[in-house]
Each structure stands twice: as structure tokens, then as C-alpha cells.
Amino acid sequence: MIDIRDLIESIERTVENHNLGRPGSYQRWKWQNHAGTRDLTANAYGCADAANILYTIGSLPSDCAGREGFVTSLQSFQDPATGFFREDSHHPIHTTAHCTAALELFEARPRFKLGSLSECRQRRALESFLDRLDWGPNPWHASHRGAGLYSALVLNGEVSAEWQDWYFDWLWREADPETGFWRKGFVSPQPARQDGHQAPLFHHMAGSFHYLFVHEYAHRPLRYPERVIDSCMALYRERTIPIPVDQSSVQAESLPTTYDLGKEIGFAEIDWIYCMNRSRRQTPYRFEEATEMLLAFSRDYLAYLCAEVDTAGNDRFNDLHWLFGTTCALAEIEQALPGFLKSEKPLKLVLDRRPFI
């Protein structure tokens, strides 16, 4: 058993250090970068991820002032004309889904309808939207929109059960039978292949993670869980993966060009752990082998987090969005491997309550 109580205390202390002196008001970054491009004021991701992290570690405020502060802060980032929430580091659909999902933790919703997404409530427009996403070269970033559309509209109560059937029917048809990921015809089974037209397999896994968590939220089956397990095992053996960098985004400043899985603060780990664990739940296929691989990965990952990360000075640990990704990974490990981690309170993955991270 690995004791993560000190690590959780460091995570909670980091969130507290990002508070701007008002309930629910948080900056995403604590300090400026060399380019001077960081927004150190109250930030949509700072506020949303503070709520997400505090929920995960069991420290979300229960008093009225604390909860109302979060709701007011999050709602303030919405543009009433479009319904979008905006922040420079992500596509507006991602930001909208992310803030809408954070509001759900307080049983609240955006103040305004999501007008800019209203066209996609029609079946033809929905399928056209999904069909036109960048499935080949950039499936990771494109999935922010594909899963964000579902999450935002469902959580804001703007679509019907029939609409959700249309959405999942499309994904069922388009699942790739060779890798288990989305979308067939665009996925290369080779882990490291990247040629400008075809992303490597890890990018397809990280993109498919977003569609997998909406399946989990809606209690929908995966079409090829066995192939997802095979693909995740192949990716684990490779470990070092290229990272897509959107040069138009301020998010790009802190992204490496390659990524050793389990050796960074961010989202790649939760993507892999979640895809492996949730697929493992749907089939007995290679179950013991998958469990052993999750255990081996988690040992290395926790050794890195507990022994190698300077929690006070690490730039990504002190970026609440990246820190949220790591906190999610801890919550999924604790659930996937009972008894492996020791925490003061059981960690609660936000994805088990509502979709989108």
C-alpha cells in the first residue's frame, strides 16, 4: 500500500494558494511565464479545476457562501450572446463543457442557453459535426469538441434521450474494429506512427478517452473493449509518445514535444488508466494481465509523484488544470486497484458523477 496523504495535502495546499481571496475565485497559474502570456486573474479553468480537485479529494465547500461563490464565479465566464464560456488555452466547446461540468458539482447550470450549439440538436447537423472533426491528424484536440458537445448539451438539459441515441449510434458505427478507438478509417494501429496526416496511436487513445467517458456516464457499452485493451497494452510497452502542440494556444508553452507516460503532471495518465480500466470492466479478456499492467504502471507513477516532483516549484503542478489531470489519475488508480493507495478520504473521480474533464 502506498500512502498518498502527504501528496493529497500538497494538492489541497496548491489549490488554496491559487485562491484570490474570494470564495470560488481562483487563478489557474500562480506565476507568470517568460512570454508574459498567462492570465493571473480569476480564470475559467482556475475556478473550474479548483472545484473539480476539491470534489475529488473530498474538500468541496459545504457552506452556502462557498458554494455560491463557485457558482457565481463560473457563471461569470459565459458570453450571453453565444452561450460559450471562453478562455484562450482551449476551444470554446471545451471551455463550455468544462465549466458546465464544474457547475454540476453544485447542482447548478449556466445562466444562458448554449445558443451557438443549438444547430447541433438536429440529427443531420449532429452527424455532420461529428463527421467533420479532425479525426486523422489531430484526434486528441478534436475530441474536446466531439465529447464537449455531448457533455455541455446534456448537462444543460438542452437535448432529448432520442438525441443521445443518435450520438451513440454514430459512435457505435464508427468504432474501429482493429484498435477499439474512434474513428474507423483514421486510426493507425502502429503506436508511434506520425507523418502529418496520421496521428500516432496514443493520440487516438487520448481522443477516444473523451468518447469513452461519455459512454460510461450514459451506461453505454463499448463495441470493441477487447481491442481497446490490446491497444492500451501496446502503448504501455512503448511509453514515450509524441505530444501534439497547438502553436496558436497559450497552452502550448508548457507542453513537451515528447512525453514519458507516468513521468509528468497532466492528463495523459488518466487517459491511459481510464481506457484500460473501464474496458477491463466490460470483458474478461486478458483481465489478469491488464490488472498486472495497471499495477506496474501505478507503482512507477506513484514513485515519480511522491519522490521526484517538487510540489512547490513544479510549474505544471502549480497549474490547476494540469494538476486536475493528475488528481483524476490518482482517483482512478484508487478505484481500479483496491487497497493499493492509502488516502484520508476515498478519492472521487468527477467522471463518475458527470462527463467531461
C-alpha positions in Angstrom: 0.0 0.0 0.0 1.3 3.5 -1.0 0.4 6.3 1.4 -0.6 9.4 -0.6 -1.9 11.5 2.3 1.1 13.9 2.0 0.6 14.2 -1.7 -3.1 15.0 -1.3 -2.2 17.6 1.3 0.2 19.2 -1.2 -2.6 19.2 -3.8 -5.1 20.8 -1.4 -2.5 23.4 -0.4 -1.8 24.2 -4.0 -5.4 24.9 -4.7 -5.6 27.1 -1.6 -2.6 29.1 -2.8 -4.4 29.9 -6.0 -7.5 31.4 -4.3 -7.8 35.1 -5.0 -9.3 36.0 -1.6 -12.9 35.4 -2.6 -15.0 32.2 -2.4 -14.9 30.4 -5.7 -12.4 32.8 -7.3 -9.1 31.1 -8.4 -6.3 31.8 -10.8 -5.1 28.9 -13.0 -1.4 29.9 -12.7 0.4 31.2 -9.7 3.2 32.9 -11.6 3.9 34.4 -15.0 5.8 32.6 -17.8 8.7 34.0 -19.7 6.5 35.3 -22.5 4.2 37.1 -20.2 1.1 35.4 -21.7 -0.5 33.9 -18.6 -3.8 35.3 -17.2 -3.1 35.6 -13.5 -6.6 36.9 -12.7 -9.7 34.8 -12.0 -9.6 32.2 -14.8 -12.3 29.8 -16.1 -10.0 26.8 -15.7 -8.7 28.0 -12.4 -12.2 28.2 -11.0 -13.5 25.0 -12.6 -10.4 22.9 -11.8 -10.3 24.2 -8.2 -13.9 22.9 -7.8 -13.0 19.6 -9.6 -9.9 19.0 -7.4 -11.7 19.8 -4.2 -14.5 17.5 -5.1 -12.1 14.7 -5.9 -10.2 14.9 -2.6 -13.4 15.4 -0.5 -12.9 19.1 0.4 -15.5 20.9 -1.7 -17.1 23.6 0.5 -20.5 22.8 2.0 -21.4 26.2 3.3 -23.7 28.4 1.3 -21.1 31.2 0.8 -18.5 28.9 -0.6 -20.9 27.1 -2.9 -22.5 30.3 -4.1 -19.0 31.8 -4.7 -18.1 29.0 -7.1 -21.4 29.2 -8.9 -21.2 33.0 -9.4 -17.5 32.8 -10.5 -18.1 30.0 -13.0 -21.3 31.6 -14.5 -19.4 34.9 -15.0 -17.3 33.4 -17.7 -20.2 32.8 -20.0 -20.9 35.0 -23.0 -24.7 35.6 -23.0 -24.7 36.3 -26.8 -23.3 32.9 -27.8 -23.7 30.8 -24.7 -20.0 29.9 -24.9 -17.5 30.0 -22.0 -14.2 31.2 -23.3 -10.5 31.0 -22.3 -7.6 31.3 -24.6 -5.9 27.9 -24.0 -8.8 25.8 -25.3 -11.5 25.6 -27.9 -14.8 27.3 -26.7 -16.6 24.0 -26.7 -14.1 22.5 -24.3 -14.3 25.5 -22.0 -18.0 25.5 -22.2 -18.3 21.8 -21.3 -15.6 22.1 -18.6 -17.4 25.0 -16.8 -20.8 23.4 -17.3 -19.5 20.2 -15.7 -18.0 22.1 -12.8 -21.3 23.9 -12.2 -23.0 20.5 -12.0 -20.9 19.7 -8.9 -23.0 22.4 -7.2 -26.3 21.3 -8.9 -26.2 24.5 -10.9 -26.2 25.3 -14.6 -25.0 28.1 -16.9 -27.2 31.2 -16.8 -27.8 31.2 -20.5 -28.7 28.6 -23.1 -25.9 27.3 -25.3 -27.1 29.2 -28.4 -24.0 28.6 -30.6 -24.6 24.8 -30.2 -28.3 24.8 -30.9 -28.0 23.8 -34.6 -26.4 20.5 -33.5 -29.6 19.5 -31.8 -30.8 18.3 -35.2 -29.7 14.8 -36.2 -28.3 15.8 -39.6 -26.3 18.7 -38.1 -25.1 16.5 -35.3 -23.8 13.8 -37.6 -22.3 16.4 -39.9 -20.5 18.0 -36.9 -19.0 14.6 -35.8 -18.1 13.6 -39.3 -16.2 16.8 -39.9 -14.0 16.6 -36.8 -10.2 16.3 -37.4 -10.1 12.5 -36.9 -6.8 11.9 -38.8 -4.0 14.3 -37.8 -5.5 15.7 -34.6 -7.9 13.3 -32.9 -6.8 14.4 -29.4 -7.8 18.0 -29.7 -10.8 17.3 -31.9 -12.2 15.0 -29.2 -12.5 18.1 -26.9 -15.3 19.3 -29.3 -16.8 15.9 -30.0 -17.3 14.9 -26.4 -17.7 18.5 -25.2 -20.7 19.0 -27.4 -22.4 16.0 -25.8 -21.4 17.0 -22.3 -22.5 20.6 -22.5 -25.8 20.0 -24.1 -26.8 17.0 -21.9 -25.7 18.7 -18.7 -27.6 21.9 -19.6 -30.7 19.9 -20.3 -30.9 21.0 -24.0 -31.2 17.7 -25.7 -33.5 14.6 -25.5 -32.9 11.0 -24.9 -33.5 10.5 -28.6 -30.7 12.9 -29.4 -28.4 10.9 -27.2 -29.3 7.8 -29.1 -28.3 9.5 -32.3 -25.0 10.5 -30.8 -24.2 7.0 -29.5 -25.5 5.3 -32.7 -23.0 7.3 -34.7 -20.1 6.4 -32.4 -21.1 2.7 -32.5 -21.0 2.7 -36.3 -17.7 4.5 -36.3 -15.7 2.4 -33.7 -12.6 1.0 -35.2 -12.6 -2.8 -35.1 -8.8 -3.1 -35.2 -7.9 -0.8 -32.2 -11.3 -0.2 -30.5 -10.8 3.6 -30.8 -12.6 6.2 -32.8 -12.8 6.6 -35.7 -12.5 3.7 -38.2 -10.6 4.5 -41.3 -8.5 7.1 -39.5 -6.7 5.1 -36.8 -3.2 3.6 -37.3 -2.6 0.5 -35.2 1.1 1.4 -35.0 1.9 3.1 -31.6 4.5 5.7 -32.9 3.4 6.5 -36.4 3.1 10.2 -37.1 3.5 11.7 -40.6 1.5 14.9 -40.6 -1.6 13.1 -42.0 -1.9 10.3 -39.4 -1.6 10.8 -35.7 0.2 8.1 -33.6 -1.9 5.6 -31.7 -1.6 7.3 -28.4 -3.3 10.4 -29.8 -6.2 8.3 -30.9 -6.4 6.7 -27.4 -6.3 10.1 -25.7 -9.0 11.3 -28.0 -11.1 8.2 -27.6 -10.8 8.6 -23.8 -13.2 11.5 -24.2 -15.8 9.4 -26.0 -15.3 6.6 -23.6 -16.2 8.7 -20.5 -19.4 9.8 -22.1 -20.2 6.2 -22.8 -19.5 5.5 -19.1 -21.7 8.4 -18.0 -24.6 7.2 -20.1 -24.0 3.5 -19.2 -23.5 2.6 -22.8 -21.4 -0.5 -23.9 -18.2 -0.2 -25.8 -18.2 -2.0 -29.1 -14.7 -3.4 -29.0 -13.4 -3.4 -25.4 -11.0 -6.3 -26.1 -9.3 -4.2 -28.8 -9.0 -1.2 -26.5 -7.2 -3.4 -24.0 -4.8 -4.7 -26.7 -4.1 -1.1 -27.9 -3.5 0.2 -24.4 -1.1 -2.7 -23.7 0.9 -1.9 -26.8 1.0 1.8 -25.8 2.2 0.9 -22.3 5.2 -1.0 -23.7 6.2 2.0 -25.8 5.8 4.6 -23.1 7.4 7.5 -24.8 4.9 9.3 -27.0 4.9 12.5 -29.1 2.6 15.2 -27.9 0.5 17.4 -30.3 1.2 21.1 -29.7 -1.3 23.7 -30.9 1.0 26.7 -31.5 -1.9 29.1 -31.5 -2.7 28.2 -27.9 -1.0 29.6 -24.8 -1.4 26.1 -23.5 1.5 25.1 -25.8 4.0 26.9 -23.7 4.3 24.1 -21.1 3.9 21.1 -23.3 7.0 18.9 -24.1 7.4 17.5 -27.6 7.6 14.0 -26.2 6.0 12.5 -23.1 7.1 9.6 -21.0 3.9 8.1 -19.7 3.8 8.3 -15.9 6.6 10.9 -15.7 4.6 14.2 -15.9 1.8 16.2 -14.4 -1.1 16.3 -16.8 -3.9 14.3 -18.5 -2.1 11.6 -20.5 -2.0 9.2 -17.4 -5.7 9.5 -16.7 -6.4 8.9 -20.4 -4.5 5.6 -20.4 -5.5 4.4 -17.0 -9.2 5.1 -17.6 -9.3 3.5 -21.1 -7.6 0.4 -19.7 -9.6 0.1 -16.5 -13.0 0.9 -17.9 -12.5 -1.5 -20.9 -11.4 -4.1 -18.4 -14.7 -3.8 -16.7 -16.6 -4.8 -19.8 -14.8 -8.0 -20.7 -12.9 -10.9 -19.0 -10.4 -10.7 -21.9 -6.8 -10.5 -20.6 -8.2 -9.4 -17.2 -5.3 -10.6 -15.1 -2.7 -9.3 -17.5 -4.4 -5.9 -17.7 -4.5 -5.8 -13.8 -0.8 -6.6 -13.6 0.0 -3.9 -16.1 -2.1 -1.3 -14.2 -0.3 -2.2 -11.1 3.1 -2.0 -12.6 2.3 1.4 -14.2 0.9 2.7 -10.9 3.9 1.7 -8.9 6.2 3.7 -11.3 3.8 6.6 -11.5 3.4 7.0 -7.7 7.2 6.7 -7.3 7.5 9.7 -9.6 4.8 11.7 -7.9 5.9 11.1 -4.4 9.7 11.2 -4.8 10.5 13.3 -7.9 8.0 16.2 -8.0 8.8 19.5 -6.3 5.2 20.3 -5.5 6.0 23.9 -4.5 8.1 24.7 -7.6 7.0 22.4 -10.4 5.3 24.6 -13.0 2.7 22.0 -14.1 1.9 21.0 -10.5 1.1 24.7 -9.9 -1.1 24.9 -13.0 -4.5 23.9 -11.7 -5.6 22.4 -15.0 -2.7 20.1 -15.3 -2.9 19.3 -11.6 -6.5 18.3 -12.0 -5.5 15.7 -14.6 -3.1 14.1 -12.2 -5.6 14.2 -9.4 -8.1 12.3 -11.6 -5.4 9.7 -12.3 -5.0 9.1 -8.6 -8.7 8.7 -8.2 -9.0 6.2 -11.0 -6.0 4.2 -9.7 -7.5 4.0 -6.2 -10.7 2.7 -7.8 -9.0 0.3 -10.2 -6.7 -1.3 -7.6 -8.5 -1.6 -4.3 -6.0 -1.3 -1.3 -3.1 0.0 -3.4 -3.4 3.6 -2.3 -4.0 5.0 1.2 -5.8 8.3 1.5 -7.6 10.1 4.4 -10.8 10.1 2.4 -11.7 7.9 -0.6 -11.0 9.9 -3.8 -14.0 10.5 -6.0 -13.5 10.8 -9.8 -15.7 13.6 -11.2 -16.4 11.4 -14.2 -18.4 9.0 -12.1 -20.7 11.9 -11.4 -20.9 13.7 -14.7 -19.0 13.7 -18.0 -16.1 15.8 -19.1 -12.6 16.8 -17.9 
